[in-house]
Amino acid sequence: MTTGSTHDLAGRVTDEVDRLTDRLVASLVDAIAIPSVNPRYPGQEYDKVVGAEGDVSALLADLYTEAGADVGKVTVERGRDNACGVIHGAGGGRSLLLNGHVDVVPSGRLDRWRGDPFRAQVTDDTVIGRGATDMKGGLVAAAYAALALRRAGVRLAGDLVLQAVVGEEVGDHEAGTTAVLEAGYGADAAIVCEPSGRAGSLPAVVPVTPGLLWFSISLEGRTAHSGLRGMTIHPTLEGEHLGVNTIDKFWLIYHALRGLEDEWARHNRHPLFPPGYFNLLPGVLRANPSGILVPFFLADELTVEYCVYHHPDRSNEEVMAEIEDRVANACRNDPWLREHPPVFEWKLLWPPYTLPRDSALEAAVLDAHTIASGGQAPVRTGFMGVCDLTWMDRKGIGGLVYGPGVGYTAHAENEYVEIAQLAQSAKTYAMTAINWCGLAED
Ligand SMILES: [Zn+2]
């Protein structure tokens, strides 16, 4: 390193980020222009979409090279390259990993966007486009943090590892984060650069993520002519041997799970999440007479799909058992559902993650954020969604989320990131690297 006090060093690094911010924004615009929709996202045609993720990784790889990293590619599926860079420390320090995902979700309804989601609009203080918040902003900020360190003449003691990975948006970590860790691009601790900010505020420090479950419930009914409905629903008349409408039956299950959701809001609290955050969302409902979408028959088919965010102190298995139990209870008093129980399919199980209290990494990030912001301590909060910290934890690497972006615009139309958050994140990453990895002695 060049000599000087830590204070001078912080000043040099943050000045470099300020000088680089226009370029950082330009790189983000370039990254957004590559429509790297996850090819395994529901509704996508894999062969048409695959390849763009690898192009974003290549863009990041060039920035890693410019920052002085040894760059490698890890590829599990063709066209879906992960890019990794290692800036080797002089030795004797802890290593730090900065991770981000290159894939994005589809753009949603184009008529609700103010412009083309893949042609970013840059205003005085924001960049608008698909992936601006989730999370090309964080990816690019991490690369520019490394570049600022190099330009400021900082030589770290420990390694700084940069990862641009595919697959996160569908939990396909086997092709992304897990693959690069297995290829040897690990570190002593990690920052996942996912968005942790709100509108008009700096990024928060996020040491905890909820568990995520995706499941479907299917019900079987008995179809009949619509004119027979009265006979089937009033027990004084013919009853269910004539017909059973699955849509009526579903409300028993709906109310049972809605009740569970209320219980969670009242009794299942966590200090870093707002009360009521943990929830069960019935997000997809399909019900109809077999193969025909007209209301002239009783619906004999029904599938509902739920997305669940649960308390990080509870295991997926515990919550799955609770949900199945509630549904079974709701069905117990219904003669039809007792004989024709709902069928569960568990589609995605994403375990929660909590960084242990008093983590040295968190202390390093808190300090870095405070320096980078000119004295403002960061907010601590839980993560709105799930992220690759879960899979890093499986490989023995602890970490936290910190990154630019306005969480509620992720996956939404007119997704945007604030430029002040991009610069703040790059500064915090660079100062964390100094705090955590230490400086080379010479
Ligand atoms: Zn994300």
Residues whose N, C-alpha, C, O or C-beta is under 5 A from the ligand:
A	BS01	ZN	D134 M135 E194
